[in-house]
């Protein structure tokens, strides 16, 4: 590649810690714009693509859905828009996380109870296996 401002998909992957297939997927679903291509048809990217893909990766690592990322990118692409929509997306995401945490705390409590009730012995009589199979319900209060 002769233009130092443009680089190949492998370079984009290395710079952002993203798999090449994931980059192609994000292009297919419209999170990343279709890249410029060389005369031979190879994809080429620039610094703006690195920033956009880094935003997507960071958003995904924070648990934002593809649709939430799409909405946030649309806001980012229009810097004059009111950011209230971004705040609303963040608040909803926070509510989702808090619900997930509550479910995980309930699960943790149930697993603590079940694990503590296991004294060893035969697998056929194992309370852990029975609880996971739904045969017994541990105390989750």
Secondary structure as the mmCIF struct_conf table of DSSP 4:
data_model
#
loop_
_struct_conf.conf_type_id
_struct_conf.id
_struct_conf.beg_label_comp_id
_struct_conf.beg_label_asym_id
_struct_conf.beg_label_seq_id
_struct_conf.end_label_comp_id
_struct_conf.end_label_asym_id
_struct_conf.end_label_seq_id
TURN_TY1_P TURN_TY1_P1 UNK A 4 UNK A 5
STRN STRN1 UNK A 7 UNK A 7
HELX_RH_AL_P HELX_RH_AL_P1 UNK A 9 UNK A 16
TURN_TY1_P TURN_TY1_P2 UNK A 17 UNK A 17
HELX_RH_AL_P HELX_RH_AL_P2 UNK A 20 UNK A 28
TURN_TY1_P TURN_TY1_P3 UNK A 29 UNK A 30
BEND BEND1 UNK A 31 UNK A 32
HELX_LH_PP_P HELX_LH_PP_P1 UNK A 33 UNK A 35
STRN STRN2 UNK A 36 UNK A 37
TURN_TY1_P TURN_TY1_P4 UNK A 39 UNK A 40
STRN STRN3 UNK A 43 UNK A 44
STRN STRN4 UNK A 45 UNK A 45
HELX_RH_AL_P HELX_RH_AL_P3 UNK A 47 UNK A 61
TURN_TY1_P TURN_TY1_P5 UNK A 62 UNK A 63
HELX_RH_AL_P HELX_RH_AL_P4 UNK A 66 UNK A 76
TURN_TY1_P TURN_TY1_P6 UNK A 77 UNK A 77
TURN_TY1_P TURN_TY1_P7 UNK A 79 UNK A 80
BEND BEND2 UNK A 81 UNK A 81
TURN_TY1_P TURN_TY1_P8 UNK A 83 UNK A 83
HELX_RH_AL_P HELX_RH_AL_P5 UNK A 84 UNK A 116
TURN_TY1_P TURN_TY1_P9 UNK A 117 UNK A 117
HELX_RH_3T_P HELX_RH_3T_P1 UNK A 123 UNK A 125
HELX_RH_AL_P HELX_RH_AL_P6 UNK A 127 UNK A 133
TURN_TY1_P TURN_TY1_P10 UNK A 134 UNK A 134
BEND BEND3 UNK A 135 UNK A 136
#
